[in-house]
């Protein structure tokens, strides 16, 4: 006697809720279940129009029809057959009923009939919902397992009594016939054709064969589209909106008249966009013009939706006052920034003038901030200015033979070597073109490894000068006054 349990690791799924009863043509009527993605609310998908109310149930209901199939889509069995390949997984039992009162329980028991006595595989129970007229059970094998060949039976019980039964056969994959699109109640083996049928077949033309092949291809195309629709619903509810949109689009290529599916596609696309963008809201006192990475956004109060996720430098300007703020736009989130220009955080008055320094070899001039000291012991820079306290510093470098580049081009070459994954500076925060004493310049702000750097690339008559303020994150704002003094006082020889 063959022991079924040792041949397969079978997993009995929890019973699925019985669906609402309605006869569908080609268009599925399922709708995504509500699922809130991280970081925001997911809009509820609009349901289809309600099905007509079921007739008043009879005192004693009964199961009218039972079919075995490869799947169930929109309340209809898909891939109906009584013979399955050993690798079909799971196998579904679909049934239709009438007159069964809500909250009644329908029990399914699965048997393998090639043993004596038949081997009981397991059972599952489903509860009838109000207005329902169909339901389904399915049996799923463990990953990598296949059904043993042979005959199986599924019995359905209502009020403790057997109400219906269905059998199906499993054959090795190379012997199993293809499942029918609908109407499963056909014998597993076709009857031999009659002489009249053989005569008609012998008269078939190539055009007839082409038409049959085209019809079969269309059936397969529609079947795949229905499966795409079902998978699209699952992907949407799992928060995988890009994949969901792709599957809805494939389905609509076959069923373009399905307006509800088109609404689902639009909502999936909206979620894809929302996962890549955020909203910026800015206020200021007094009202000011707002710049994002040097580009004018408009006057305050200002709300800017649809900004790509990432880091930005925000600046508010009003008259001779300005403030800057570094921010990060998060997906599905509104980032709010409030400016008080009276405080003038980054445009505070520069420190008192310091001592004028002239480099003995290169000849450039600048003012050393009060309390800071100049270090000319060239290691990696031509000059380093160190503060009286803290870990920051201001650095000056001269680069020869680069005057064929403009400042922005030179900054891009420098960024390629100094900024990126695996390097001390991991990201560029902002950048803008400017001028210093009438000379072209480019200002870039970078961060990484707990430090923040502002670099001014200045193109002189014969050389390039790089003026860098390098500070730990916590000292960056406080070091801007000293850096501004050095930059504004810098003179080429």
PyMOL commands that set and color helices and strands:
alter all, ss='L'
color gray80, all
select helices_A, chain A and resi 4-7+195-202+206-237+241-254+259-274+407-418+473-475+477-489
alter helices_A, ss='H'
color red, helices_A
select strands_A, chain A and resi 10-12+62-73+76-80+83-85+91-98+105-112+119-127+134-141+150-158+161-171+277-285+289-292+295-299+302-308+310-318+321-329+334-340+355-358+365-368+373-375+383-386+393-399+427-436+439-448+451-459+464-472
alter strands_A, ss='S'
color yellow, strands_A
deselect
rebuild
show_as cartoon
